[in-house]
Amino acid sequence: TLGYKCNLLTDTEVITYILDYLHRRQKLSWEEVSSVIAAPFWQTIHQMPPHLQEKATFLRRKFSEMLITGPFSILVGFQGGLMALNDRLKLRSLVAAERKDMVYFASEECAIAVLEPSPEKIWSPRGGEPVIVTLNQKDQA
């Protein structure tokens, strides 16, 4: 639907089309896209400050059919950056790490340690919390 034709019939293909629809066609930011596919629970929305509550409610209602309810952990590359996101219940693990100008993502900390044994920062993003990395302006030239 929405003009997309699923050829592979995989969840990855469907998620790719959802991301394209929300970001490219609907012009949502990557933060907004993450708030649609891994939408906060209604009880969480009701505890937000009014201006954030209004936006979260709008996105949750407008794109309700694009909420991904199953377990996932994805990396999305885009021109100038990358977004890592896991499902809102954190059923799939996601670990992020930084050292100098490098950022690492994996499903387990030990995988990052193979590439970077001494990260300056390592963390597990909360379920549905996007980690968005963009290149420096000078790197994009």
C-alpha positions in Angstrom: 0.0 0.0 0.0 0.9 3.7 -0.1 2.5 3.0 -3.5 5.0 0.4 -2.2 5.1 -3.1 -3.5 6.6 -5.7 -1.2 8.7 -8.1 -3.3 10.7 -9.9 -0.6 7.8 -10.2 1.9 10.1 -9.6 4.9 9.6 -7.5 7.9 12.8 -5.6 7.0 11.3 -4.6 3.7 8.2 -3.3 5.4 10.2 -1.4 7.9 12.3 0.1 5.1 9.1 1.3 3.3 7.7 2.7 6.6 11.0 4.7 7.2 10.9 6.0 3.6 7.3 7.0 3.8 7.7 8.8 7.1 11.0 10.6 6.5 11.1 11.2 2.7 7.4 11.5 1.9 6.0 12.9 5.1 9.2 15.0 5.8 9.4 13.8 9.5 12.7 14.2 11.3 14.5 11.0 12.4 13.4 11.8 16.0 9.8 12.0 14.8 10.1 8.8 12.8 11.4 7.0 15.9 8.4 8.4 17.8 6.1 6.8 15.3 7.6 3.3 14.8 8.6 3.0 18.5 5.9 5.2 19.9 5.8 6.0 23.6 3.1 4.3 25.6 0.0 6.5 26.3 0.8 6.6 30.0 4.2 8.0 29.2 2.7 10.6 26.8 0.3 11.7 29.6 3.3 12.4 31.8 5.1 14.6 29.3 5.2 18.4 29.4 2.2 19.9 27.5 4.1 20.9 24.3 5.7 17.4 24.0 2.5 15.7 24.9 0.7 17.5 22.1 3.3 16.4 19.5 3.5 12.8 20.7 -0.3 12.5 20.7 -0.5 13.9 17.2 2.2 11.5 15.8 0.7 8.5 17.7 -2.8 9.1 16.3 -1.8 10.3 12.8 0.5 7.3 12.0 -0.9 4.7 14.4 -0.8 1.9 11.8 3.0 2.4 11.5 3.8 1.5 15.1 6.0 -1.6 15.1 4.9 -3.8 18.0 7.3 -6.6 17.7 10.9 -6.9 18.7 13.4 -5.1 16.6 16.8 -3.4 16.6 17.7 -1.4 13.5 20.4 0.7 12.1 19.3 3.2 9.4 21.8 4.9 7.2 20.9 8.3 5.7 22.8 10.9 3.8 25.1 12.4 6.4 24.4 10.0 9.3 23.0 7.0 11.0 20.2 6.2 13.4 20.1 3.2 15.7 16.8 2.3 17.4 15.3 -0.7 19.2 11.7 -1.5 20.0 10.0 0.4 22.8 9.9 -2.6 25.1 13.6 -3.3 24.5 13.0 -6.9 23.5 16.0 -6.6 21.3 19.2 -5.4 22.7 21.2 -2.4 21.5 24.5 -1.1 22.8 26.2 2.1 21.7 29.7 3.3 22.4 31.9 6.3 21.6 35.6 7.0 21.4 36.9 10.3 19.9 35.0 10.8 16.6 33.9 7.1 16.3 30.5 5.7 17.3 29.8 2.0 17.6 26.6 0.0 17.7 26.0 -3.7 18.4 23.6 -6.0 20.1 26.1 -6.9 22.8 28.9 -4.9 24.5 31.5 -7.7 23.8 31.1 -7.1 20.0 32.1 -3.4 20.5 35.0 -4.5 22.6 36.5 -6.4 19.7 36.7 -3.2 17.7 37.2 -0.7 20.5 38.5 -2.1 23.8 38.6 1.4 25.5 35.5 3.4 24.7 35.1 6.8 26.4 31.3 6.2 26.8 29.2 3.0 26.5 25.5 2.7 27.1 22.3 0.8 26.4 19.7 3.2 25.0 16.3 2.9 26.5 13.6 1.1 24.4 12.4 3.4 21.7 15.2 5.9 22.3 16.9 6.8 19.0 20.6 7.4 18.8 21.2 9.7 15.9 24.7 10.3 14.6 25.6 12.9 12.0 28.8 13.6 10.3 30.6 16.9 10.9 30.0 19.6 8.3 33.6 19.4 7.2 33.3 15.6 6.7 30.3 16.0 4.4 32.1 18.0 1.8 
